Amino acid sequence: MSTEPGKPFSVGVDREMCQTAAVCLAYRMYELDDEGKAILLTKNGLNSESEDNPLRDAEGYVKIDDLINPEDKTPEEMAQQALDAAKLCPFNAIIVKDKDGNQVWPLV
């Protein structure tokens, strides 16, 4: 995956913004937790809300390369899926950042 500025590098969910529209579930990297909020699934079997998950950062963001990938998609395809899911969310609850931590989506 390219890590040029502006390219998707990590993704997270703003739990306050998430209103359970569930459009992100079209992408297998997401599921809903017990509160009906979107969470990201990581390749180690944990999720973005598991504080003991070493694949998430302190804010709950996960690198694109660390997301579950059962269909063995390329890093570029995974980055595009993360961005597509973010763009589909009607509440802008999915935040995508580049390698420098700059927000790629939603646009600011």
BALOBA-1460 file (C-alpha; in Angstrom, 3 decimals):
// residues 108
<rec num="1" residu="m" x="0.000" y="0.000" z="0.000"/>
<rec num="2" residu="s" x="1.227" y="3.444" z="-0.799"/>
<rec num="3" residu="t" x="1.707" y="5.582" z="2.263"/>
<rec num="4" residu="e" x="1.878" y="8.917" z="0.449"/>
<rec num="5" residu="p" x="0.163" y="11.798" z="2.242"/>
<rec num="6" residu="g" x="-3.533" y="11.784" z="1.533"/>
<rec num="7" residu="k" x="-3.695" y="8.026" z="0.949"/>
<rec num="8" residu="p" x="-5.739" y="5.937" z="3.395"/>
<rec num="9" residu="f" x="-3.449" y="4.484" z="6.059"/>
<rec num="10" residu="s" x="-5.617" y="3.998" z="9.160"/>
<rec num="11" residu="v" x="-9.298" y="4.004" z="9.989"/>
<rec num="12" residu="g" x="-11.379" y="4.482" z="13.116"/>
<rec num="13" residu="v" x="-14.986" y="4.904" z="14.217"/>
<rec num="14" residu="d" x="-16.278" y="7.927" z="16.111"/>
<rec num="15" residu="r" x="-18.638" y="6.140" z="18.496"/>
<rec num="16" residu="e" x="-20.495" y="9.341" z="19.367"/>
<rec num="17" residu="m" x="-21.283" y="9.951" z="15.701"/>
<rec num="18" residu="c" x="-22.230" y="6.330" z="14.890"/>
<rec num="19" residu="q" x="-26.011" y="5.966" z="14.734"/>
<rec num="20" residu="t" x="-26.243" y="2.326" z="13.607"/>
<rec num="21" residu="a" x="-27.036" y="2.991" z="9.953"/>
<rec num="22" residu="a" x="-24.994" y="-0.184" z="9.364"/>
<rec num="23" residu="v" x="-24.070" y="0.608" z="5.754"/>
<rec num="24" residu="c" x="-20.471" y="-0.188" z="6.711"/>
<rec num="25" residu="l" x="-21.482" y="-3.822" z="7.243"/>
<rec num="26" residu="a" x="-21.308" y="-4.241" z="3.473"/>
<rec num="27" residu="y" x="-17.566" y="-4.373" z="4.111"/>
<rec num="28" residu="r" x="-16.412" y="-7.394" z="6.095"/>
<rec num="29" residu="m" x="-13.975" y="-5.346" z="8.164"/>
<rec num="30" residu="y" x="-16.896" y="-4.016" z="10.264"/>
<rec num="31" residu="e" x="-19.459" y="-5.427" z="12.643"/>
<rec num="32" residu="l" x="-21.780" y="-3.952" z="15.250"/>
<rec num="33" residu="d" x="-21.047" y="-4.295" z="18.953"/>
<rec num="34" residu="d" x="-23.587" y="-4.829" z="21.760"/>
<rec num="35" residu="e" x="-24.468" y="-1.114" z="21.663"/>
<rec num="36" residu="g" x="-25.153" y="-1.226" z="17.914"/>
<rec num="37" residu="k" x="-22.026" y="0.799" z="17.170"/>
<rec num="38" residu="a" x="-19.627" y="-0.056" z="14.352"/>
<rec num="39" residu="i" x="-16.306" y="-1.593" z="15.282"/>
<rec num="40" residu="l" x="-13.374" y="-2.612" z="13.117"/>
<rec num="41" residu="l" x="-12.236" y="-6.214" z="13.002"/>
<rec num="42" residu="t" x="-8.503" y="-6.819" z="13.072"/>
<rec num="43" residu="k" x="-6.469" y="-9.686" z="11.690"/>
<rec num="44" residu="n" x="-5.579" y="-10.937" z="15.186"/>
<rec num="45" residu="g" x="-9.233" y="-11.761" z="15.936"/>
<rec num="46" residu="l" x="-9.803" y="-8.766" z="18.205"/>
<rec num="47" residu="n" x="-11.508" y="-5.484" z="17.364"/>
<rec num="48" residu="s" x="-10.922" y="-1.757" z="17.517"/>
<rec num="49" residu="e" x="-12.680" y="-1.445" z="20.879"/>
<rec num="50" residu="s" x="-10.541" y="-4.075" z="22.610"/>
<rec num="51" residu="e" x="-8.153" y="-1.919" z="24.616"/>
<rec num="52" residu="d" x="-5.710" y="-4.831" z="24.874"/>
<rec num="53" residu="n" x="-5.544" y="-5.122" z="21.084"/>
<rec num="54" residu="p" x="-1.972" y="-4.218" z="20.059"/>
<rec num="55" residu="l" x="-3.174" y="-3.502" z="16.512"/>
<rec num="56" residu="r" x="-5.121" y="-0.396" z="17.551"/>
<rec num="57" residu="d" x="-3.679" y="2.910" z="18.630"/>
<rec num="58" residu="a" x="-4.711" y="4.798" z="21.781"/>
<rec num="59" residu="e" x="-7.629" y="6.425" z="19.928"/>
<rec num="60" residu="g" x="-8.899" y="3.142" z="18.462"/>
<rec num="61" residu="y" x="-7.538" y="3.629" z="14.948"/>
<rec num="62" residu="v" x="-6.318" y="0.587" z="13.055"/>
<rec num="63" residu="k" x="-3.843" y="0.525" z="10.178"/>
<rec num="64" residu="i" x="-5.423" y="-0.644" z="6.935"/>
<rec num="65" residu="d" x="-2.890" y="-3.507" z="6.781"/>
<rec num="66" residu="d" x="-4.051" y="-4.746" z="10.212"/>
<rec num="67" residu="l" x="-7.744" y="-5.106" z="9.321"/>
<rec num="68" residu="i" x="-9.293" y="-8.524" z="8.845"/>
<rec num="69" residu="n" x="-8.943" y="-9.545" z="5.209"/>
<rec num="70" residu="p" x="-10.695" y="-12.904" z="4.665"/>
<rec num="71" residu="e" x="-10.934" y="-12.349" z="0.911"/>
<rec num="72" residu="d" x="-7.169" y="-11.739" z="0.628"/>
<rec num="73" residu="k" x="-7.589" y="-8.352" z="-1.012"/>
<rec num="74" residu="t" x="-4.574" y="-6.272" z="-1.930"/>
<rec num="75" residu="p" x="-3.574" y="-3.441" z="0.420"/>
<rec num="76" residu="e" x="-4.822" y="-0.981" z="-2.200"/>
<rec num="77" residu="e" x="-8.218" y="-2.711" z="-2.347"/>
<rec num="78" residu="m" x="-8.465" y="-2.688" z="1.450"/>
<rec num="79" residu="a" x="-7.601" y="1.018" z="1.548"/>
<rec num="80" residu="q" x="-10.270" y="1.713" z="-1.068"/>
<rec num="81" residu="q" x="-12.845" y="-0.311" z="0.877"/>
<rec num="82" residu="a" x="-12.067" y="1.597" z="4.061"/>
<rec num="83" residu="l" x="-12.531" y="4.878" z="2.202"/>
<rec num="84" residu="d" x="-15.693" y="3.670" z="0.432"/>
<rec num="85" residu="a" x="-17.272" y="2.606" z="3.736"/>
<rec num="86" residu="a" x="-16.398" y="5.972" z="5.263"/>
<rec num="87" residu="k" x="-17.981" y="7.819" z="2.359"/>
<rec num="88" residu="l" x="-21.155" y="5.742" z="2.617"/>
<rec num="89" residu="c" x="-21.668" y="6.453" z="6.313"/>
<rec num="90" residu="p" x="-24.471" y="9.052" z="6.505"/>
<rec num="91" residu="f" x="-23.215" y="10.263" z="9.885"/>
<rec num="92" residu="n" x="-19.504" y="10.626" z="8.953"/>
<rec num="93" residu="a" x="-18.678" y="8.322" z="11.841"/>
<rec num="94" residu="i" x="-15.883" y="6.519" z="10.002"/>
<rec num="95" residu="i" x="-12.667" y="8.510" z="10.005"/>
<rec num="96" residu="v" x="-9.842" y="7.731" z="7.580"/>
<rec num="97" residu="k" x="-6.360" y="9.151" z="8.114"/>
<rec num="98" residu="d" x="-3.160" y="9.194" z="6.083"/>
<rec num="99" residu="k" x="0.210" y="7.993" z="7.385"/>
<rec num="100" residu="d" x="0.912" y="11.398" z="8.954"/>
<rec num="101" residu="g" x="-2.356" y="11.354" z="10.903"/>
<rec num="102" residu="n" x="-4.083" y="13.888" z="8.638"/>
<rec num="103" residu="q" x="-7.763" y="13.248" z="8.115"/>
<rec num="104" residu="v" x="-8.566" y="12.039" z="4.592"/>
<rec num="105" residu="w" x="-12.303" y="11.483" z="5.232"/>
<rec num="106" residu="p" x="-14.598" y="13.076" z="6.107"/>
<rec num="107" residu="l" x="-13.196" y="16.135" z="4.463"/>
<rec num="108" residu="v" x="-12.411" y="18.909" z="6.900"/>
